[in-house]
Amino acid sequence: LIISVVISDFAQSAFADMLVGSDITNRVLRYDDSGKFVGYITGGGLTAPCGMIFRPDGDLLVASNSTHQVLQFGGASSNYAYKGVFASGGGVLSPHGLTFAPNGDLMVASYSNDTLIRYDGTTGAPKHQFSGGGLDNPTNLVIGPGNDLYVASNQTNSILRFDGATDAFKGVFVS
């Protein structure tokens, strides 16, 4: 089962990697830009990788669903070596989607307790959790136009919109 996909595309890299989170293998599968399988990304007890995002420094963050953590791996130049737990605590249960807020904070969709959690984007320290609008099993999230946060609410089949700076619920975007 493919859970998430992210593509690296850094100026210092001669090629882009396609990284595929696989719930079945508990690893991130790595393909080169021609589609050739080149290996796995593992470590730190990674299980059910549900979301991935690259930090501005090129490191890869992966939501490890079953360990309730966001794990950090080096970038392509380090062959994605495991670096440690980047974020945990703060109430996160079964992290899924990851994105960065306009101020650089890491936003995490906490699937099993129907909340969103804001972490310091540099240190990984939890700041606070928030919810609203009937958020139920959030999966993916993205910063969109106007720096609003759009969140897929799995059980309500809707996309909810939050203010990306204040975390205030703004309404149902799509239902």
PASEBA-1860 file (N, C-alpha, C; in nm, 3 decimals):
! residues 175
1> LIISVVIS> 0.084/-0.117/0.000/0.000/0.000/0.000/0.088/0.123/0.000 ~ 0.072/0.209/-0.098/0.147/0.334/-0.104/0.072/0.438/-0.024 ~ 0.142/0.499/0.073/0.081/0.597/0.161/0.116/0.739/0.119 ~ 0.240/0.764/0.083/0.280/0.899/0.047/0.394/0.895/-0.053 ~ 0.408/1.004/-0.126/0.512/1.017/-0.226/0.569/1.158/-0.216 ~ 0.702/1.170/-0.226/0.768/1.300/-0.229/0.885/1.289/-0.324 ~ 0.917/1.398/-0.392/1.027/1.399/-0.487/1.129/1.503/-0.442 ~ 1.255/1.461/-0.435/1.361/1.557/-0.405/1.405/1.621/-0.534
9> DFAQSAFA> 1.440/1.747/-0.528/1.486/1.817/-0.646/1.572/1.935/-0.600 ~ 1.692/1.905/-0.560/1.779/2.007/-0.506/1.884/2.046/-0.610 ~ 1.920/2.171/-0.610/2.016/2.222/-0.706/2.150/2.148/-0.697 ~ 2.189/2.106/-0.576/2.318/2.039/-0.559/2.314/1.893/-0.602 ~ 2.197/1.841/-0.634/2.183/1.701/-0.671/2.182/1.686/-0.823 ~ 2.249/1.583/-0.872/2.253/1.558/-1.015/2.123/1.496/-1.065 ~ 2.039/1.446/-0.974/1.913/1.385/-1.013/1.813/1.401/-0.899 ~ 1.691/1.370/-0.929/1.586/1.376/-0.828/1.550/1.234/-0.786
17> DMLVGSDI> 1.527/1.215/-0.656/1.479/1.087/-0.606/1.328/1.094/-0.592 ~ 1.261/0.983/-0.620/1.121/0.970/-0.585/1.117/0.879/-0.464 ~ 1.058/0.927/-0.356/1.050/0.850/-0.233/0.905/0.812/-0.210 ~ 0.882/0.685/-0.181/0.747/0.632/-0.167/0.734/0.566/-0.031 ~ 0.645/0.618/0.053/0.619/0.558/0.183/0.531/0.435/0.165 ~ 0.573/0.324/0.223/0.500/0.199/0.207/0.459/0.144/0.343 ~ 0.329/0.137/0.366/0.274/0.086/0.490/0.305/-0.063/0.507 ~ 0.312/-0.135/0.399/0.333/-0.280/0.404/0.477/-0.313/0.444
25> TNRVLRYD> 0.574/-0.241/0.390/0.714/-0.273/0.415/0.772/-0.199/0.535 ~ 0.702/-0.098/0.587/0.753/-0.014/0.696/0.885/0.051/0.658 ~ 0.898/0.084/0.531/1.017/0.151/0.480/0.974/0.254/0.378 ~ 1.065/0.343/0.348/1.046/0.436/0.236/1.125/0.378/0.120 ~ 1.058/0.356/0.009/1.122/0.302/-0.109/1.181/0.418/-0.189 ~ 1.299/0.397/-0.243/1.370/0.503/-0.313/1.392/0.464/-0.459 ~ 1.354/0.555/-0.550/1.370/0.535/-0.694/1.447/0.652/-0.751 ~ 1.529/0.627/-0.853/1.598/0.739/-0.917/1.505/0.803/-1.019
33> DSGKFVGY> 1.555/0.906/-1.086/1.468/0.982/-1.176/1.431/0.906/-1.303 ~ 1.488/0.787/-1.325/1.447/0.704/-1.438/1.344/0.599/-1.397 ~ 1.314/0.593/-1.266/1.219/0.495/-1.216/1.284/0.368/-1.165 ~ 1.416/0.363/-1.164/1.488/0.245/-1.117/1.491/0.244/-0.964 ~ 1.456/0.130/-0.907/1.460/0.113/-0.762/1.606/0.114/-0.717 ~ 1.637/0.199/-0.615/1.775/0.209/-0.570/1.793/0.178/-0.421 ~ 1.686/0.144/-0.350/1.702/0.104/-0.211/1.592/0.154/-0.121 ~ 1.615/0.132/0.008/1.518/0.166/0.110/1.574/0.272/0.205
41> ITGGGLTA> 1.485/0.344/0.267/1.520/0.432/0.378/1.454/0.372/0.500 ~ 1.535/0.339/0.600/1.485/0.278/0.723/1.561/0.336/0.841 ~ 1.518/0.298/0.959/1.590/0.337/1.080/1.498/0.399/1.182 ~ 1.541/0.396/1.306/1.469/0.462/1.413/1.336/0.399/1.447 ~ 1.313/0.275/1.403/1.184/0.211/1.430/1.074/0.257/1.336 ~ 1.111/0.312/1.221/1.013/0.362/1.124/0.907/0.257/1.096 ~ 0.781/0.292/1.118/0.669/0.203/1.085/0.558/0.283/1.020 ~ 0.502/0.225/0.918/0.390/0.285/0.845/0.416/0.432/0.813
49> PCGMIFRP> 0.516/0.459/0.728/0.546/0.599/0.693/0.429/0.662/0.616 ~ 0.364/0.757/0.681/0.240/0.813/0.624/0.256/0.950/0.561 ~ 0.361/1.020/0.590/0.380/1.152/0.534/0.528/1.185/0.531 ~ 0.568/1.262/0.432/0.708/1.300/0.419/0.717/1.443/0.370 ~ 0.823/1.511/0.412/0.850/1.645/0.362/0.998/1.672/0.379 ~ 1.053/1.752/0.290/1.191/1.793/0.302/1.200/1.924/0.380 ~ 1.297/1.930/0.470/1.327/2.055/0.541/1.404/2.146/0.446 ~ 1.407/2.275/0.475/1.484/2.366/0.389/1.632/2.329/0.377
57> DGDLLVAS> 1.688/2.261/0.479/1.829/2.220/0.473/1.851/2.092/0.392 ~ 1.743/2.033/0.338/1.754/1.912/0.257/1.728/1.783/0.331 ~ 1.721/1.787/0.465/1.690/1.665/0.540/1.545/1.624/0.516 ~ 1.520/1.496/0.526/1.388/1.439/0.504/1.321/1.411/0.638 ~ 1.197/1.456/0.655/1.116/1.423/0.771/1.011/1.322/0.729 ~ 0.992/1.218/0.811/0.896/1.113/0.779/0.806/1.090/0.900 ~ 0.675/1.092/0.878/0.579/1.061/0.984/0.576/0.910/1.004 ~ 0.615/0.867/1.122/0.616/0.725/1.156/0.488/0.698/1.236
65> NSTHQVLQ> 0.387/0.649/1.167/0.252/0.636/1.220/0.246/0.557/1.350 ~ 0.301/0.438/1.352/0.285/0.350/1.468/0.373/0.387/1.587 ~ 0.479/0.465/1.564/0.563/0.507/1.677/0.524/0.646/1.727 ~ 0.432/0.713/1.657/0.381/0.846/1.696/0.494/0.949/1.700 ~ 0.579/0.946/1.598/0.693/1.035/1.590/0.714/1.084/1.447 ~ 0.787/1.193/1.436/0.838/1.238/1.307/0.989/1.215/1.312 ~ 1.037/1.131/1.221/1.178/1.093/1.219/1.253/1.178/1.117 ~ 1.381/1.201/1.144/1.464/1.282/1.055/1.573/1.197/0.993
73> FGGASSNY> 1.587/1.212/0.861/1.690/1.144/0.784/1.769/1.250/0.708 ~ 1.898/1.226/0.689/1.979/1.318/0.611/1.928/1.323/0.468 ~ 1.973/1.418/0.393/1.933/1.432/0.254/1.999/1.330/0.164 ~ 1.977/1.346/0.034/2.029/1.250/-0.064/2.180/1.236/-0.055 ~ 2.251/1.345/-0.024/2.397/1.338/-0.019/2.446/1.247/0.094 ~ 2.361/1.224/0.196/2.399/1.133/0.305/2.338/0.995/0.285 ~ 2.277/0.973/0.169/2.206/0.849/0.140/2.093/0.826/0.240 ~ 2.035/0.937/0.286/1.920/0.936/0.377/1.949/0.860/0.507
81> AYKGVFAS> 2.065/0.885/0.564/2.102/0.823/0.691/2.010/0.872/0.803 ~ 1.972/0.781/0.889/1.885/0.814/1.002/1.958/0.908/1.098 ~ 1.892/1.018/1.136/1.952/1.118/1.225/1.887/1.122/1.363 ~ 1.765/1.070/1.376/1.699/1.070/1.505/1.555/1.115/1.497 ~ 1.492/1.124/1.614/1.354/1.170/1.624/1.356/1.323/1.614 ~ 1.282/1.377/1.519/1.274/1.523/1.506/1.164/1.579/1.594 ~ 1.047/1.516/1.593/0.934/1.567/1.671/0.854/1.451/1.728 ~ 0.811/1.468/1.852/0.723/1.371/1.917/0.656/1.443/2.033
89> GGGVLSPH> 0.563/1.374/2.096/0.492/1.437/2.207/0.395/1.543/2.158 ~ 0.350/1.625/2.249/0.256/1.730/2.213/0.118/1.678/2.181 ~ 0.094/1.548/2.204/-0.036/1.489/2.178/-0.048/1.417/2.046 ~ 0.060/1.404/1.970/0.049/1.339/1.840/0.022/1.189/1.855 ~ -0.079/1.142/1.780/-0.114/1.000/1.773/-0.135/0.964/1.627 ~ -0.051/0.877/1.577/-0.058/0.833/1.437/-0.042/0.951/1.341 ~ 0.078/1.011/1.338/0.098/1.124/1.247/0.084/1.082/1.101 ~ 0.023/1.169/1.025/0.007/1.144/0.881/0.074/1.256/0.802
97> GLTFAPNG> -0.004/1.352/0.756/0.048/1.458/0.671/0.141/1.553/0.744 ~ 0.237/1.608/0.669/0.333/1.705/0.720/0.341/1.822/0.624 ~ 0.351/1.943/0.678/0.378/2.060/0.595/0.441/2.166/0.684 ~ 0.498/2.266/0.621/0.554/2.378/0.695/0.462/2.498/0.685 ~ 0.436/2.562/0.799/0.356/2.684/0.806/0.438/2.801/0.750 ~ 0.373/2.911/0.721/0.445/3.027/0.667/0.560/3.075/0.756 ~ 0.550/3.057/0.886/0.657/3.101/0.977/0.767/2.996/0.996 ~ 0.756/2.881/0.928/0.857/2.776/0.937/0.824/2.665/1.034
105> DLMVASYS> 0.714/2.676/1.110/0.674/2.569/1.201/0.632/2.446/1.121 ~ 0.656/2.329/1.178/0.611/2.204/1.119/0.470/2.175/1.165 ~ 0.379/2.151/1.072/0.241/2.118/1.101/0.222/1.968/1.076 ~ 0.160/1.899/1.172/0.142/1.755/1.162/-0.005/1.720/1.181 ~ -0.059/1.638/1.091/-0.195/1.586/1.106/-0.189/1.465/1.198 ~ -0.256/1.474/1.311/-0.259/1.366/1.411/-0.388/1.288/1.392 ~ -0.377/1.180/1.319/-0.492/1.103/1.270/-0.581/1.047/1.381 ~ -0.520/0.984/1.481/-0.599/0.908/1.579/-0.666/0.992/1.687
113> NDTLIRYD> -0.630/1.118/1.700/-0.700/1.202/1.799/-0.759/1.328/1.736 ~ -0.772/1.329/1.603/-0.845/1.434/1.531/-0.795/1.574/1.561 ~ -0.664/1.590/1.564/-0.607/1.722/1.589/-0.495/1.751/1.490 ~ -0.452/1.875/1.491/-0.335/1.920/1.418/-0.237/1.968/1.523 ~ -0.110/1.942/1.501/-0.010/1.980/1.600/0.096/2.065/1.534 ~ 0.129/2.172/1.601/0.232/2.265/1.554/0.359/2.241/1.635 ~ 0.470/2.220/1.562/0.601/2.201/1.623/0.694/2.312/1.574 ~ 0.791/2.346/1.655/0.894/2.439/1.612/0.967/2.374/1.494
121> GTTGAPKH> 0.976/2.443/1.382/1.034/2.386/1.261/1.184/2.368/1.265 ~ 1.249/2.429/1.364/1.394/2.416/1.379/1.431/2.311/1.482 ~ 1.363/2.312/1.595/1.399/2.223/1.706/1.311/2.099/1.717 ~ 1.191/2.104/1.661/1.097/1.993/1.673/1.019/1.994/1.804 ~ 1.036/2.097/1.886/0.964/2.105/2.013/0.816/2.131/1.988 ~ 0.728/2.059/2.059/0.584/2.082/2.041/0.544/2.220/2.091 ~ 0.457/2.286/2.015/0.406/2.417/2.055/0.263/2.404/2.107 ~ 0.173/2.352/2.023/0.035/2.331/2.068/-0.042/2.249/1.964
129> QFSGGGLD> -0.160/2.204/2.006/-0.248/2.134/1.914/-0.377/2.212/1.899 ~ -0.442/2.190/1.786/-0.568/2.260/1.759/-0.655/2.175/1.669 ~ -0.781/2.213/1.659/-0.878/2.141/1.579/-0.992/2.237/1.546 ~ -1.097/2.184/1.487/-1.215/2.265/1.457/-1.289/2.211/1.338 ~ -1.413/2.255/1.324/-1.493/2.223/1.207/-1.529/2.077/1.191 ~ -1.522/1.999/1.298/-1.553/1.857/1.288/-1.440/1.774/1.230 ~ -1.317/1.822/1.241/-1.201/1.748/1.191/-1.205/1.605/1.243 ~ -1.198/1.508/1.151/-1.210/1.368/1.188/-1.113/1.285/1.105
137> NPTNLVIG> -1.012/1.229/1.169/-0.905/1.153/1.105/-0.834/1.233/0.996 ~ -0.764/1.340/1.033/-0.693/1.419/0.933/-0.579/1.340/0.871 ~ -0.568/1.352/0.740/-0.464/1.277/0.670/-0.360/1.371/0.609 ~ -0.394/1.440/0.505/-0.300/1.528/0.437/-0.329/1.673/0.468 ~ -0.225/1.754/0.459/-0.242/1.898/0.477/-0.142/1.972/0.391 ~ -0.181/2.094/0.353/-0.097/2.174/0.265/-0.125/2.321/0.292 ~ -0.023/2.404/0.277/-0.041/2.548/0.283/-0.079/2.593/0.142 ~ -0.186/2.669/0.132/-0.234/2.712/0.001/-0.237/2.863/-0.011
145> PGNDLYVA> -0.318/2.912/-0.104/-0.328/3.056/-0.128/-0.361/3.133/0.000 ~ -0.300/3.248/0.016/-0.324/3.330/0.133/-0.263/3.272/0.259 ~ -0.176/3.172/0.244/-0.113/3.103/0.357/-0.212/3.032/0.446 ~ -0.327/2.993/0.391/-0.423/2.913/0.466/-0.377/2.767/0.467 ~ -0.414/2.696/0.573/-0.383/2.554/0.588/-0.507/2.475/0.547 ~ -0.492/2.388/0.449/-0.600/2.304/0.401/-0.574/2.162/0.450 ~ -0.676/2.101/0.512/-0.659/1.971/0.577/-0.766/1.874/0.527 ~ -0.721/1.756/0.483/-0.814/1.651/0.443/-0.867/1.583/0.570
153> SNQTNSIL> -0.999/1.590/0.588/-1.067/1.527/0.702/-1.129/1.398/0.649 ~ -1.061/1.287/0.672/-1.094/1.159/0.611/-1.238/1.113/0.638 ~ -1.280/1.114/0.761/-1.412/1.059/0.795/-1.529/1.149/0.757 ~ -1.502/1.277/0.732/-1.610/1.366/0.690/-1.607/1.394/0.541 ~ -1.510/1.332/0.471/-1.496/1.352/0.326/-1.495/1.500/0.290 ~ -1.415/1.576/0.362/-1.410/1.719/0.337/-1.269/1.773/0.351 ~ -1.250/1.892/0.298/-1.126/1.967/0.315/-1.162/2.087/0.402 ~ -1.094/2.098/0.515/-1.119/2.208/0.607/-1.009/2.313/0.590
161> RFDGATDA> -1.043/2.438/0.617/-0.947/2.547/0.601/-0.923/2.615/0.735 ~ -0.795/2.634/0.767/-0.752/2.702/0.889/-0.661/2.817/0.850 ~ -0.656/2.918/0.932/-0.562/3.027/0.912/-0.422/2.973/0.939 ~ -0.331/2.985/0.845/-0.198/2.928/0.857/-0.111/2.997/0.960 ~ -0.149/3.115/1.004/-0.071/3.187/1.104/-0.130/3.174/1.244 ~ -0.263/3.178/1.255/-0.328/3.177/1.387/-0.388/3.043/1.425 ~ -0.400/2.951/1.329/-0.461/2.819/1.348/-0.613/2.825/1.367 ~ -0.673/2.940/1.349/-0.818/2.953/1.364/-0.890/2.881/1.250
169> FKGVFVS> -0.996/2.808/1.284/-1.077/2.740/1.184/-1.152/2.846/1.101 ~ -1.142/2.835/0.967/-1.204/2.934/0.879/-1.327/2.880/0.807 ~ -1.342/2.746/0.804/-1.458/2.690/0.739/-1.427/2.566/0.658 ~ -1.535/2.507/0.608/-1.523/2.391/0.520/-1.495/2.444/0.381 ~ -1.386/2.400/0.321/-1.350/2.445/0.187/-1.423/2.363/0.081 ~ -1.421/2.230/0.096/-1.487/2.137/0.004/-1.549/2.026/0.085 ~ -1.670/1.987/0.048/-1.735/1.876/0.117/-1.797/1.784/0.013
END
